């Protein structure tokens, strides 16, 4: 995220539910914090993501190969743009240990315009 400023940002940039349609949130889960950090740093360094939040350990319950499974995972919330999705997904798949990793893309339909602009400026 951008550095903290002592000044309050202008409220003129607040969006009222609209965006240019290019911003995305991508979510994926991984089994440990070190891998989460490695993937996050790689995506930001490669300019495929502007910011990634790593949520602490959580329990996931899912059905796999006919059995209900319980797993401990970290959730990555990745902010990016649509034009990066294909390369971002390839990078996640190359680094991910799961046979079938979660990769979910959600459009951002609105938000604080200066932040949305920063996402655009931060990715390729």
N, C-alpha and C positions, 0 to 999 in steps of 0.2 A: 504494500500500500504506500501511497505517497507519504512523505514525512509529515509529522504533526506540525501545524502552524499555530502560532499564538493568535492569529487573526481568524475571525469567523468568516467562512465563505459566504459570498453573496447569495441571497435567496433567489436572485434572478435566474439562476441556472436550473432550478428545480423543474423537472419534467412533470407533466400532468398525464402520465400513462402512455407516453409515446416514445419511440426510439427510432433510429434510422433502420432498424431491423437487422443490423449486422452483429450485434453483441450476443454472446452466448455464455451460459454457465454449463460446464461439463462436470459430471460427477463420476468418480470411480472409487472403489474401495480396495485396500491392500492389507495384507496380514500383519505388517509391523511398521513401527514409526520410522525406522531407518530407511526402509524402502519408500515410504511416503515422502520423506525429506529428499531422498535421491531423485525420485520422479519429479517432485515439485521444482527442485533446483534446476534439473535438466530442462524442463519445459520453459521456465522463466529465462534461463541462460540462452536457450535457442530461440527466444522471442516468439514462442508459440502460445504463451500465456502472460497476462499482465500481473496476475496475483493468484495465489493458491492458498486457501485456508485448509489446514489439516486439523480435523476434529479428533478429539481423544478417543481412545479405545471404546468400541461399542460392540454389542452382540448382534450378529446377523443370524436369522433363522430362515432357512430356505430348503426346498426339496432338490436333491441332486441324485440322479441315478436310482430313483425310487425310494430314497430314504430322506427323512427330515434330518437336516444337519444344523449344528450350532457352531458358529465361528466367531472369533474375536477379530475385529478389523478396525482400520482407520478410514475415515471418509475424506477424500480430497474434493474441495469445491474450487473449480478452476474457472477463472474469468478470461474470456478470449473473444475472438471474432470468428464469424462463419468461415472466412477464407482460410483460417488456420486449422479447421476441424480435421480434415483428412490427414495432414502431417502430424497433428497432435495425437490422433487415434493411433497412427502407425508407431509413434514414439512410445505411447503407453503400452501397446501390444508387445513391442520388443523388450520392454523392461519388466513386464508383468509376469508373475509366476503362475497365475491361474490359467487353466485350460479355457475357461470361459469368463473373462473379466467383465465386470459391469462398466459400461461406458454409456452414459446417458447425457444427451444434449438437450438443453432447455433454452428457448429464446428469452432474451431480456426485452420486455416490452416497454419499460420505462425506468426512470431513475434520475439521480442527480446528474445533470448534463456535464459538469466539469469532470466527474468521475468517469462517466461513459467515454468522454473525449480522451481521458488519460488511458483507458483500456486501449483505444484505437492507436494512440501514440506509442504504446508499449509493445505492441506485437508487430510482426513483419507486415 
